[in-house]
Every structure is written in C-alpha cells, then in structure tokens.
C-alpha cells in the first residue's frame, strides 16, 4: 500500500517505486482533483536529478492529461522550493515534485504541494491514499498530450522565484563585502538558482559536485556533518569565507565556516532569527518542531517574543508560522522557511540570508555563534536510531506511549512529558530527549539536547537501554 509520510511518498526504485505505482498515485491525484472540482487550473510538475525522476514526471503528466488536466512542465530539473513558489505565485490548486529529497540514491518519491505552495496536510494525503487504492488508471502518450495542449512547457520558470528572493536581500551589503564562497549542491537540482542569486550579489563562487549524478557521488545527498568533509577541507585549504551545501532537491542547507567548522541547522536557525530580529528590525515569534533546539526559546524570550513548538513535519511549521506571523520557522534536519516567501523549506533563500548576515555583521559564523553562546549558553544536539525487529514495535509503543513509563535520568529533574508526537521528556535545565517511530522503517528515532554532546549522548543511551529491555 502506498503511504505518504511527512515529506510525501518515498520508496525504493524497482521495489515499490515502479511505473505502475507512480501511475496509480497520479490517478489518485486526478481523482482527488475531480472530486474537489479543481480541474480548472493546471498542475505544476517538477523533478529532481535522481534516477527515473524525469521519466516519472512524464508518467504522471500522461495520467493527468488523460484525465483532462493541464500540466505545466519543465525542460530541466527543478528544486522543490521552485514548485512550491510557482503554485503560490500562479495560485494553482496543486503542484507535484518527483523527489526523495535527502534519501539515499536507491529511493525516489512524489511530493504533493497544495494551494499557497504548502505541503499537503495529513487530511489530504490520507484521503489520497484511499483514492489510490481504488484507482483505475487512464493514460495517454506524452507527445500526444503535448500536441493536444495538455502539456505546456514553462520557458523561464526561475525568473519570478529568483526575483522574489533577490528583492528580500540587502544586495548592497553583500556586494561590498567581496565574499568568496564554495558551493556544493550535492549533485542536486538546487545548483542553478543559488548560483544565480550569489552571482547577482557579486559573490565569487566556485562549485563542487554540481554535475548530475544519480548516485550522488556515492554519498547520501543530505548536507550533514558526515557528508561535508571534503567541502570543509577545501574551504580551509583554499581560503574561502564560507562553504554552502544543499540537499538533492534544494530544501535543506548546511554551512561550513571559514575555519572548517560545521554549522548545523539548529545554529543556522538561531543565528538567522537573532539577525533578522535585531539587525533587520523584523519583529515576531519563531517556530520550531519538537526535535529542534530549545536555544530558540531562550533567544525569543530575551527578545520579548515567543517560540512555538509543533509536531515533526514541515506542514506544521509553516502552518504555525502563517498563523502567528512568525519571522521564521524550522527544524533540526536542515529545513527552514522565512516570512514573506513560501510556506515550505527553501535552502536557496536561507543560504542567501546567511551570506547576507556574514557580510552585514563582518564576522565569521563561528564568531557570531560564540557571541550567542556567551549570552544563552551552549546547546548541543545528538541523534541516534534504535533498530528493532518489526514484531517489537508494539511492545516499545506500549511501554513508552501507552503505559508512559520512563527510565531514571541520573541527575535530571523532569519538568514535563509530552506525547503529542512520540514521547518527549523536558528537563528543568532546558535539556530534553525525544523518541518517535519512523514512518517508513523499523526505527525509533531519538534526539537529545544538553549543554554538551556527552551529556546529550547519555540521555539517548538511557532511553535506548530502557526501550530495549
């Protein structure tokens, strides 16, 4: 059965990600649009650089066209933020991106985007799953659909997207700084738009891993610490001011400082929020998910603002950002969104703002971070997975979520426990540990934050031992 998680439907190519299943998903979307009376507007279809992505986009287009739905198609790969922006900008009902985001190369998937460029909510994808199960697929050849006017190619799809980002940057500050950057798009579809923004801002930009490689150079296309060793080495050895990496579909970002230090998503969120609030003069709260740094809470409180916590899943972040008119919202896995642009993750805008911040403050990322930790203390997050036999899931779920039992955390005082999305233990010293089941694998994902990595690791190990017994 096809199931949509927080980032869409993802599956192993040749196993569940097959032409037959892709067509079933497309037919389900067509049936959903017919049921809702939303076939009056075209659907934007984009695709990343993964194996079978373009072909899959064509198969989806063939099904939608056979159901009387017009398609806006691209001659080239595109990052997910572009599709989200176009859906919002053109006031479309739906958009589709063929991607498995930061997953390994053996995966591909389909991400559904709804009105205003938002991630499809659970109510929508749950009903879509039902429609897919009983779908009767109709399809027509791609060339025939194009000749019939059902498929229209967008000739300059990036223009308005890039103009939206550029209009929100202080380009003069960046231009005057003369910054040198090394950019690694990780063989993904975000290569062109960020390069275009940085060139327009007169940055000196060199590229690495910018070619299409369906195997992502043998790496996982996620801008995490373990994937960016080569980027860090080159930044230091070749004297760059900053290194930037974005994931396979361009919605997650990682930063390497000029000293080779990895700047993770939690740090990026804190720094950008503080910069926008205190130096840009933006006012408003901030939004994070359950597994993101509590340092944001301390920063917001010191600025007279509120930090709102939401479940894991970027749809919850963007919804709360819109509801509270927050400055930005994000998650520790590398995605963030900023007020006024799109309601989804956009590494192109996030990375551009980070460059602006470095130039405006005249400090390195490490120097900025040290200033903040001197004021708010150190916060280090660790994460790990507990692998279990599928038959063990019920026992672990009963232990943690039903019986609500917890281990003894030595030296810690529990302030409260939340069960909104998994089990999260909040401690009185502002540290926490959270565990939640993966939606696709037999894994219990565990995140912990404390003053040091060693202390955070103790929290994770304590929870792992308890769940295994």
One Martini backbone bead per residue (centre of mass of N, CA, C, O) as a GRO file, in nm:
protein
  469
    1UNK     BB    1   0.098   0.035   0.020
    2UNK     BB    2   0.048   0.372  -0.018
    3UNK     BB    3   0.248   0.614   0.173
    4UNK     BB    4   0.234   0.925   0.336
    5UNK     BB    5   0.448   1.135   0.468
    6UNK     BB    6   0.597   1.429   0.560
    7UNK     BB    7   0.749   1.409   0.245
    8UNK     BB    8   0.582   1.191   0.125
    9UNK     BB    9   0.641   0.956  -0.121
   10UNK     BB   10   0.865   0.677  -0.051
   11UNK     BB   11   1.085   0.459  -0.251
   12UNK     BB   12   1.216   0.189  -0.395
   13UNK     BB   13   1.363   0.131  -0.676
   14UNK     BB   14   1.184  -0.147  -0.817
   15UNK     BB   15   0.988  -0.200  -0.591
   16UNK     BB   16   0.765   0.047  -0.537
   17UNK     BB   17   0.912   0.233  -0.749
   18UNK     BB   18   0.691   0.230  -1.010
   19UNK     BB   19   0.505   0.284  -1.278
   20UNK     BB   20   0.243   0.176  -1.164
   21UNK     BB   21   0.247   0.345  -0.895
   22UNK     BB   22   0.277   0.622  -1.019
   23UNK     BB   23   0.008   0.609  -1.175
   24UNK     BB   24  -0.171   0.571  -0.926
   25UNK     BB   25  -0.105   0.839  -0.795
   26UNK     BB   26  -0.197   1.017  -1.031
   27UNK     BB   27  -0.490   0.916  -1.031
   28UNK     BB   28  -0.553   1.003  -0.744
   29UNK     BB   29  -0.513   1.305  -0.800
   30UNK     BB   30  -0.725   1.328  -1.020
   31UNK     BB   31  -0.964   1.233  -0.843
   32UNK     BB   32  -0.933   1.456  -0.633
   33UNK     BB   33  -0.982   1.696  -0.827
   34UNK     BB   34  -1.261   1.606  -0.921
   35UNK     BB   35  -1.396   1.596  -0.639
   36UNK     BB   36  -1.314   1.916  -0.585
   37UNK     BB   37  -1.323   2.092  -0.851
   38UNK     BB   38  -0.981   2.126  -0.964
   39UNK     BB   39  -0.953   2.124  -1.306
   40UNK     BB   40  -0.918   2.443  -1.387
   41UNK     BB   41  -0.616   2.398  -1.317
   42UNK     BB   42  -0.301   2.355  -1.333
   43UNK     BB   43  -0.012   2.143  -1.299
   44UNK     BB   44   0.284   2.139  -1.136
   45UNK     BB   45   0.588   1.982  -1.267
   46UNK     BB   46   0.861   1.838  -1.099
   47UNK     BB   47   1.225   1.751  -1.091
   48UNK     BB   48   1.494   1.588  -1.017
   49UNK     BB   49   1.820   1.403  -1.049
   50UNK     BB   50   1.717   1.136  -1.035
   51UNK     BB   51   1.646   0.834  -1.097
   52UNK     BB   52   1.349   0.862  -1.294
   53UNK     BB   53   1.230   1.150  -1.263
   54UNK     BB   54   1.151   1.241  -1.547
   55UNK     BB   55   0.987   0.993  -1.624
   56UNK     BB   56   0.785   1.019  -1.389
   57UNK     BB   57   0.676   1.295  -1.472
   58UNK     BB   58   0.561   1.193  -1.740
   59UNK     BB   59   0.367   0.980  -1.624
   60UNK     BB   60   0.199   1.181  -1.467
   61UNK     BB   61   0.118   1.359  -1.707
   62UNK     BB   62  -0.034   1.137  -1.871
   63UNK     BB   63  -0.259   1.098  -1.661
   64UNK     BB   64  -0.365   1.386  -1.627
   65UNK     BB   65  -0.430   1.431  -1.927
   66UNK     BB   66  -0.641   1.192  -1.947
   67UNK     BB   67  -0.813   1.374  -1.715
   68UNK     BB   68  -0.814   1.686  -1.815
   69UNK     BB   69  -0.524   1.798  -1.727
   70UNK     BB   70  -0.313   2.046  -1.697
   71UNK     BB   71   0.045   2.103  -1.764
   72UNK     BB   72   0.337   2.220  -1.601
   73UNK     BB   73   0.649   2.202  -1.756
   74UNK     BB   74   0.995   2.098  -1.771
   75UNK     BB   75   1.323   2.097  -1.923
   76UNK     BB   76   1.419   2.079  -1.617
   77UNK     BB   77   1.533   2.064  -1.329
   78UNK     BB   78   1.395   2.103  -0.984
   79UNK     BB   79   1.330   2.250  -0.702
   80UNK     BB   80   1.094   2.244  -0.467
   81UNK     BB   81   1.065   2.558  -0.414
   82UNK     BB   82   0.971   2.625  -0.702
   83UNK     BB   83   0.701   2.478  -0.696
   84UNK     BB   84   0.585   2.625  -0.451
   85UNK     BB   85   0.603   2.908  -0.569
   86UNK     BB   86   0.428   2.862  -0.825
   87UNK     BB   87   0.169   2.784  -0.683
   88UNK     BB   88   0.144   3.054  -0.539
   89UNK     BB   89   0.187   3.261  -0.779
   90UNK     BB   90  -0.046   3.106  -0.971
   91UNK     BB   91  -0.280   2.987  -0.802
   92UNK     BB   92  -0.276   2.690  -0.749
   93UNK     BB   93  -0.381   2.380  -0.636
   94UNK     BB   94  -0.130   2.209  -0.767
   95UNK     BB   95   0.176   2.023  -0.697
   96UNK     BB   96   0.472   1.838  -0.829
   97UNK     BB   97   0.742   1.637  -0.690
   98UNK     BB   98   1.017   1.452  -0.796
   99UNK     BB   99   1.125   1.301  -0.487
  100UNK     BB  100   1.368   1.206  -0.201
  101UNK     BB  101   1.556   1.419  -0.133
  102UNK     BB  102   1.789   1.294   0.120
  103UNK     BB  103   1.788   1.024   0.020
  104UNK     BB  104   1.899   0.767  -0.107
  105UNK     BB  105   1.948   0.661  -0.439
  106UNK     BB  106   1.728   0.418  -0.422
  107UNK     BB  107   1.536   0.657  -0.406
  108UNK     BB  108   1.197   0.772  -0.453
  109UNK     BB  109   0.930   1.027  -0.527
  110UNK     BB  110   0.627   1.205  -0.403
  111UNK     BB  111   0.529   1.548  -0.392
  112UNK     BB  112   0.265   1.728  -0.245
  113UNK     BB  113   0.116   2.038  -0.348
  114UNK     BB  114  -0.065   2.307  -0.233
  115UNK     BB  115  -0.213   2.568  -0.169
  116UNK     BB  116   0.026   2.825  -0.134
  117UNK     BB  117   0.271   2.617  -0.126
  118UNK     BB  118   0.202   2.358   0.041
  119UNK     BB  119   0.198   2.104   0.228
  120UNK     BB  120   0.030   1.833   0.247
  121UNK     BB  121  -0.202   1.735   0.441
  122UNK     BB  122  -0.315   1.466   0.608
  123UNK     BB  123  -0.606   1.471   0.502
  124UNK     BB  124  -0.522   1.458   0.205
  125UNK     BB  125  -0.329   1.201   0.200
  126UNK     BB  126  -0.531   1.001   0.321
  127UNK     BB  127  -0.738   1.022   0.090
  128UNK     BB  128  -0.545   0.959  -0.138
  129UNK     BB  129  -0.484   0.668  -0.052
  130UNK     BB  130  -0.772   0.569  -0.105
  131UNK     BB  131  -0.783   0.641  -0.410
  132UNK     BB  132  -0.541   0.466  -0.500
  133UNK     BB  133  -0.663   0.182  -0.428
  134UNK     BB  134  -0.920   0.248  -0.652
  135UNK     BB  135  -0.771   0.301  -0.907
  136UNK     BB  136  -0.818   0.384  -1.261
  137UNK     BB  137  -0.604   0.395  -1.510
  138UNK     BB  138  -0.523   0.680  -1.713
  139UNK     BB  139  -0.363   0.724  -2.042
  140UNK     BB  140  -0.123   0.924  -2.240
  141UNK     BB  141   0.084   1.022  -2.453
  142UNK     BB  142   0.300   1.277  -2.432
  143UNK     BB  143   0.295   1.389  -2.724
  144UNK     BB  144  -0.014   1.399  -2.744
  145UNK     BB  145  -0.057   1.594  -2.506
  146UNK     BB  146   0.108   1.824  -2.625
  147UNK     BB  147  -0.056   1.862  -2.891
  148UNK     BB  148  -0.331   1.911  -2.712
  149UNK     BB  149  -0.234   2.117  -2.467
  150UNK     BB  150  -0.179   1.964  -2.182
  151UNK     BB  151   0.129   2.037  -2.233
  152UNK     BB  152   0.330   2.291  -2.079
  153UNK     BB  153   0.614   2.481  -2.122
  154UNK     BB  154   0.839   2.635  -1.921
  155UNK     BB  155   1.077   2.885  -2.002
  156UNK     BB  156   1.096   3.083  -1.712
  157UNK     BB  157   1.072   2.958  -1.400
  158UNK     BB  158   1.294   3.135  -1.220
  159UNK     BB  159   1.246   3.439  -1.219
  160UNK     BB  160   1.036   3.495  -0.985
  161UNK     BB  161   1.186   3.339  -0.769
  162UNK     BB  162   1.449   3.507  -0.773
  163UNK     BB  163   1.319   3.788  -0.735
  164UNK     BB  164   1.203   3.730  -0.455
  165UNK     BB  165   1.476   3.693  -0.315
  166UNK     BB  166   1.630   3.953  -0.403
  167UNK     BB  167   1.414   4.154  -0.273
  168UNK     BB  168   1.507   4.034   0.036
  169UNK     BB  169   1.788   4.154  -0.006
  170UNK     BB  170   2.107   4.300   0.079
  171UNK     BB  171   2.303   4.357  -0.182
  172UNK     BB  172   2.506   4.577  -0.099
  173UNK     BB  173   2.635   4.428   0.136
  174UNK     BB  174   2.742   4.191  -0.030
  175UNK     BB  175   2.904   4.343  -0.251
  176UNK     BB  176   3.106   4.494  -0.046
  177UNK     BB  177   3.247   4.227   0.078
  178UNK     BB  178   3.376   4.011  -0.119
  179UNK     BB  179   3.287   3.715  -0.116
  180UNK     BB  180   3.397   3.371  -0.072
  181UNK     BB  181   3.264   3.072  -0.231
  182UNK     BB  182   3.162   2.729  -0.161
  183UNK     BB  183   2.955   2.520  -0.368
  184UNK     BB  184   2.734   2.232  -0.273
  185UNK     BB  185   2.466   2.059  -0.440
  186UNK     BB  186   2.494   1.741  -0.444
  187UNK     BB  187   2.391   1.687  -0.749
  188UNK     BB  188   2.150   1.876  -0.758
  189UNK     BB  189   1.867   2.107  -0.827
  190UNK     BB  190   2.010   2.376  -0.670
  191UNK     BB  191   2.239   2.501  -0.839
  192UNK     BB  192   2.133   2.744  -1.008
  193UNK     BB  193   1.975   2.945  -0.815
  194UNK     BB  194   2.207   3.010  -0.613
  195UNK     BB  195   2.413   3.100  -0.817
  196UNK     BB  196   2.245   3.337  -0.927
  197UNK     BB  197   2.227   3.495  -0.664
  198UNK     BB  198   2.536   3.522  -0.603
  199UNK     BB  199   2.611   3.664  -0.865
  200UNK     BB  200   2.422   3.908  -0.831
  201UNK     BB  201   2.586   3.971  -0.548
  202UNK     BB  202   2.902   3.946  -0.629
  203UNK     BB  203   3.008   3.674  -0.584
  204UNK     BB  204   3.252   3.437  -0.526
  205UNK     BB  205   3.205   3.128  -0.711
  206UNK     BB  206   3.245   2.789  -0.637
  207UNK     BB  207   3.223   2.453  -0.759
  208UNK     BB  208   3.088   2.136  -0.634
  209UNK     BB  209   2.903   1.883  -0.730
  210UNK     BB  210   2.716   1.995  -1.001
  211UNK     BB  211   2.662   1.744  -1.129
  212UNK     BB  212   2.497   1.486  -1.255
  213UNK     BB  213   2.420   1.220  -1.003
  214UNK     BB  214   2.233   0.946  -0.921
  215UNK     BB  215   2.461   0.866  -0.677
  216UNK     BB  216   2.598   1.111  -0.532
  217UNK     BB  217   2.898   1.002  -0.510
  218UNK     BB  218   2.809   0.784  -0.280
  219UNK     BB  219   2.615   0.970  -0.131
  220UNK     BB  220   2.419   1.139   0.080
  221UNK     BB  221   2.194   1.414  -0.003
  222UNK     BB  222   2.302   1.547   0.286
  223UNK     BB  223   2.392   1.841   0.485
  224UNK     BB  224   2.597   1.690   0.675
  225UNK     BB  225   2.873   1.631   0.849
  226UNK     BB  226   2.954   1.348   0.698
  227UNK     BB  227   2.927   1.487   0.393
  228UNK     BB  228   3.139   1.765   0.440
  229UNK     BB  229   3.452   1.714   0.441
  230UNK     BB  230   3.550   1.822   0.164
  231UNK     BB  231   3.441   2.104   0.193
  232UNK     BB  232   3.600   2.179   0.448
  233UNK     BB  233   3.885   2.138   0.332
  234UNK     BB  234   3.862   2.350   0.102
  235UNK     BB  235   3.794   2.601   0.262
  236UNK     BB  236   4.064   2.604   0.417
  237UNK     BB  237   4.287   2.553   0.192
  238UNK     BB  238   4.144   2.794  -0.013
  239UNK     BB  239   4.017   3.046   0.151
  240UNK     BB  240   3.726   3.059   0.234
  241UNK     BB  241   3.445   3.213   0.388
  242UNK     BB  242   3.243   2.985   0.266
  243UNK     BB  243   3.024   2.701   0.295
  244UNK     BB  244   2.778   2.540   0.077
  245UNK     BB  245   2.496   2.314   0.131
  246UNK     BB  246   2.262   2.112  -0.056
  247UNK     BB  247   2.023   1.916  -0.132
  248UNK     BB  248   1.877   1.733  -0.387
  249UNK     BB  249   1.601   1.950  -0.372
  250UNK     BB  250   1.662   2.234  -0.217
  251UNK     BB  251   1.556   2.233   0.125
  252UNK     BB  252   1.852   2.198   0.248
  253UNK     BB  253   2.106   2.318   0.487
  254UNK     BB  254   2.469   2.370   0.496
  255UNK     BB  255   2.756   2.489   0.691
  256UNK     BB  256   3.088   2.627   0.631
  257UNK     BB  257   3.334   2.759   0.781
  258UNK     BB  258   3.650   2.898   0.742
  259UNK     BB  259   3.756   2.680   0.976
  260UNK     BB  260   3.559   2.408   0.915
  261UNK     BB  261   3.304   2.444   1.056
  262UNK     BB  262   3.004   2.308   1.143
  263UNK     BB  263   2.678   2.436   1.059
  264UNK     BB  264   2.388   2.378   1.182
  265UNK     BB  265   2.050   2.411   1.185
  266UNK     BB  266   2.024   2.527   1.468
  267UNK     BB  267   2.226   2.759   1.427
  268UNK     BB  268   2.092   2.892   1.186
  269UNK     BB  269   1.827   2.963   1.323
  270UNK     BB  270   1.936   3.139   1.551
  271UNK     BB  271   2.098   3.346   1.383
  272UNK     BB  272   1.869   3.443   1.193
  273UNK     BB  273   1.673   3.537   1.407
  274UNK     BB  274   1.855   3.743   1.543
  275UNK     BB  275   1.921   3.909   1.292
  276UNK     BB  276   1.632   3.988   1.198
  277UNK     BB  277   1.549   4.120   1.469
  278UNK     BB  278   1.814   4.310   1.541
  279UNK     BB  279   1.912   4.413   1.233
  280UNK     BB  280   1.635   4.425   1.057
  281UNK     BB  281   1.368   4.468   1.252
  282UNK     BB  282   1.214   4.223   1.301
  283UNK     BB  283   0.894   4.113   1.419
  284UNK     BB  284   0.855   3.811   1.609
  285UNK     BB  285   0.826   3.494   1.615
  286UNK     BB  286   0.900   3.141   1.651
  287UNK     BB  287   0.951   2.815   1.485
  288UNK     BB  288   0.941   2.470   1.602
  289UNK     BB  289   1.014   2.158   1.650
  290UNK     BB  290   1.051   1.902   1.880
  291UNK     BB  291   1.363   1.846   1.738
  292UNK     BB  292   1.456   2.137   1.837
  293UNK     BB  293   1.610   2.386   1.967
  294UNK     BB  294   1.588   2.563   2.286
  295UNK     BB  295   1.743   2.825   2.219
  296UNK     BB  296   1.508   2.971   2.083
  297UNK     BB  297   1.351   3.027   2.343
  298UNK     BB  298   1.563   3.213   2.476
  299UNK     BB  299   1.580   3.424   2.256
  300UNK     BB  300   1.284   3.504   2.242
  301UNK     BB  301   1.252   3.588   2.539
  302UNK     BB  302   1.477   3.817   2.530
  303UNK     BB  303   1.292   3.967   2.288
  304UNK     BB  304   0.978   3.935   2.362
  305UNK     BB  305   0.911   3.647   2.258
  306UNK     BB  306   0.794   3.349   2.085
  307UNK     BB  307   0.816   2.989   2.098
  308UNK     BB  308   0.690   2.749   1.880
  309UNK     BB  309   0.560   2.420   1.911
  310UNK     BB  310   0.576   2.137   1.686
  311UNK     BB  311   0.542   1.889   1.501
  312UNK     BB  312   0.659   1.674   1.293
  313UNK     BB  313   0.654   1.856   1.009
  314UNK     BB  314   0.643   2.121   0.794
  315UNK     BB  315   0.339   2.185   0.792
  316UNK     BB  316   0.341   2.286   1.091
  317UNK     BB  317   0.536   2.516   1.067
  318UNK     BB  318   0.391   2.685   0.842
  319UNK     BB  319   0.119   2.716   0.986
  320UNK     BB  320   0.229   2.869   1.238
  321UNK     BB  321   0.367   3.098   1.090
  322UNK     BB  322   0.103   3.208   0.970
  323UNK     BB  323  -0.067   3.240   1.230
  324UNK     BB  324   0.183   3.419   1.388
  325UNK     BB  325   0.379   3.578   1.211
  326UNK     BB  326   0.654   3.466   1.176
  327UNK     BB  327   0.977   3.493   1.086
  328UNK     BB  328   1.050   3.183   1.149
  329UNK     BB  329   1.100   2.831   1.051
  330UNK     BB  330   1.209   2.500   1.187
  331UNK     BB  331   1.460   2.230   1.164
  332UNK     BB  332   1.722   2.006   1.243
  333UNK     BB  333   1.732   1.879   0.934
  334UNK     BB  334   1.756   2.176   0.748
  335UNK     BB  335   1.482   2.334   0.756
  336UNK     BB  336   1.348   2.655   0.629
  337UNK     BB  337   1.137   2.947   0.687
  338UNK     BB  338   1.038   3.275   0.561
  339UNK     BB  339   0.887   3.545   0.574
  340UNK     BB  340   0.719   3.611   0.250
  341UNK     BB  341   0.760   3.361   0.065
  342UNK     BB  342   0.728   3.049   0.165
  343UNK     BB  343   0.558   2.738   0.298
  344UNK     BB  344   0.863   2.627   0.280
  345UNK     BB  345   1.146   2.488   0.213
  346UNK     BB  346   1.452   2.709   0.157
  347UNK     BB  347   1.785   2.708   0.079
  348UNK     BB  348   1.827   2.956  -0.097
  349UNK     BB  349   1.727   3.174   0.101
  350UNK     BB  350   1.884   3.087   0.354
  351UNK     BB  351   2.171   3.111   0.234
  352UNK     BB  352   2.148   3.409   0.151
  353UNK     BB  353   2.100   3.520   0.437
  354UNK     BB  354   2.364   3.417   0.556
  355UNK     BB  355   2.546   3.585   0.379
  356UNK     BB  356   2.437   3.857   0.468
  357UNK     BB  357   2.512   3.832   0.767
  358UNK     BB  358   2.818   3.810   0.734
  359UNK     BB  359   2.847   4.084   0.588
  360UNK     BB  360   2.702   4.277   0.793
  361UNK     BB  361   2.882   4.185   1.058
  362UNK     BB  362   3.187   4.100   0.997
  363UNK     BB  363   3.162   3.786   1.062
  364UNK     BB  364   3.188   3.486   1.151
  365UNK     BB  365   3.003   3.221   1.235
  366UNK     BB  366   3.161   3.154   1.493
  367UNK     BB  367   3.152   3.437   1.619
  368UNK     BB  368   2.847   3.458   1.635
  369UNK     BB  369   2.804   3.202   1.806
  370UNK     BB  370   2.977   3.287   2.050
  371UNK     BB  371   2.803   3.529   2.127
  372UNK     BB  372   2.546   3.357   2.187
  373UNK     BB  373   2.664   3.152   2.398
  374UNK     BB  374   2.748   3.372   2.604
  375UNK     BB  375   2.435   3.439   2.653
  376UNK     BB  376   2.277   3.127   2.625
  377UNK     BB  377   2.458   2.903   2.592
  378UNK     BB  378   2.499   2.567   2.551
  379UNK     BB  379   2.380   2.360   2.261
  380UNK     BB  380   2.361   2.004   2.214
  381UNK     BB  381   2.293   1.781   1.950
  382UNK     BB  382   2.171   1.447   1.937
  383UNK     BB  383   2.154   1.138   1.735
  384UNK     BB  384   1.951   0.831   1.701
  385UNK     BB  385   1.901   0.476   1.643
  386UNK     BB  386   1.657   0.220   1.699
  387UNK     BB  387   1.679  -0.109   1.619
  388UNK     BB  388   1.406  -0.331   1.529
  389UNK     BB  389   1.184  -0.560   1.537
  390UNK     BB  390   0.871  -0.543   1.416
  391UNK     BB  391   0.749  -0.710   1.667
  392UNK     BB  392   0.854  -0.476   1.881
  393UNK     BB  393   0.679  -0.220   1.849
  394UNK     BB  394   0.441  -0.269   2.044
  395UNK     BB  395   0.605  -0.281   2.304
  396UNK     BB  396   0.734   0.002   2.286
  397UNK     BB  397   0.472   0.159   2.262
  398UNK     BB  398   0.350   0.070   2.530
  399UNK     BB  399   0.574   0.168   2.717
  400UNK     BB  400   0.581   0.483   2.615
  401UNK     BB  401   0.268   0.560   2.512
  402UNK     BB  402   0.075   0.400   2.714
  403UNK     BB  403   0.222   0.354   2.997
  404UNK     BB  404   0.439   0.583   3.037
  405UNK     BB  405   0.732   0.498   3.066
  406UNK     BB  406   1.046   0.569   3.247
  407UNK     BB  407   1.348   0.640   3.303
  408UNK     BB  408   1.631   0.708   3.482
  409UNK     BB  409   1.769   1.038   3.511
  410UNK     BB  410   2.060   1.125   3.602
  411UNK     BB  411   2.050   1.446   3.742
  412UNK     BB  412   1.741   1.480   3.667
  413UNK     BB  413   1.458   1.703   3.613
  414UNK     BB  414   1.132   1.668   3.548
  415UNK     BB  415   0.896   1.886   3.407
  416UNK     BB  416   0.791   1.721   3.143
  417UNK     BB  417   0.553   1.532   2.932
  418UNK     BB  418   0.519   1.449   2.585
  419UNK     BB  419   0.259   1.306   2.325
  420UNK     BB  420   0.211   1.441   2.039
  421UNK     BB  421   0.511   1.326   1.917
  422UNK     BB  422   0.564   1.096   2.091
  423UNK     BB  423   0.836   1.115   2.333
  424UNK     BB  424   0.883   1.396   2.558
  425UNK     BB  425   1.151   1.512   2.766
  426UNK     BB  426   1.149   1.765   3.007
  427UNK     BB  427   1.385   1.965   3.159
  428UNK     BB  428   1.473   2.210   3.395
  429UNK     BB  429   1.754   2.284   3.213
  430UNK     BB  430   1.642   2.267   2.893
  431UNK     BB  431   1.652   1.986   2.836
  432UNK     BB  432   1.621   1.689   2.607
  433UNK     BB  433   1.409   1.401   2.506
  434UNK     BB  434   1.328   1.219   2.196
  435UNK     BB  435   1.084   0.976   2.075
  436UNK     BB  436   1.023   0.826   1.744
  437UNK     BB  437   0.870   0.683   1.487
  438UNK     BB  438   0.913   0.565   1.197
  439UNK     BB  439   0.725   0.563   0.889
  440UNK     BB  440   0.932   0.340   0.714
  441UNK     BB  441   1.093   0.213   0.963
  442UNK     BB  442   1.247   0.004   1.216
  443UNK     BB  443   1.251   0.290   1.404
  444UNK     BB  444   1.393   0.480   1.674
  445UNK     BB  445   1.397   0.811   1.716
  446UNK     BB  446   1.667   0.999   1.878
  447UNK     BB  447   1.667   1.302   2.069
  448UNK     BB  448   1.917   1.532   2.212
  449UNK     BB  449   1.964   1.803   2.460
  450UNK     BB  450   2.260   1.977   2.580
  451UNK     BB  451   2.546   2.130   2.691
  452UNK     BB  452   2.659   1.855   2.582
  453UNK     BB  453   2.727   1.579   2.397
  454UNK     BB  454   2.765   1.382   2.630
  455UNK     BB  455   2.494   1.440   2.775
  456UNK     BB  456   2.314   1.373   2.533
  457UNK     BB  457   2.411   1.078   2.504
  458UNK     BB  458   2.304   0.978   2.775
  459UNK     BB  459   2.005   1.017   2.710
  460UNK     BB  460   1.997   0.820   2.474
  461UNK     BB  461   2.106   0.563   2.614
  462UNK     BB  462   1.887   0.548   2.826
  463UNK     BB  463   1.651   0.509   2.625
  464UNK     BB  464   1.755   0.258   2.477
  465UNK     BB  465   1.778   0.062   2.715
  466UNK     BB  466   1.480   0.079   2.798
  467UNK     BB  467   1.350  -0.017   2.523
  468UNK     BB  468   1.508  -0.304   2.513
  469UNK     BB  469   1.386  -0.429   2.804
   0.00000   0.00000   0.00000
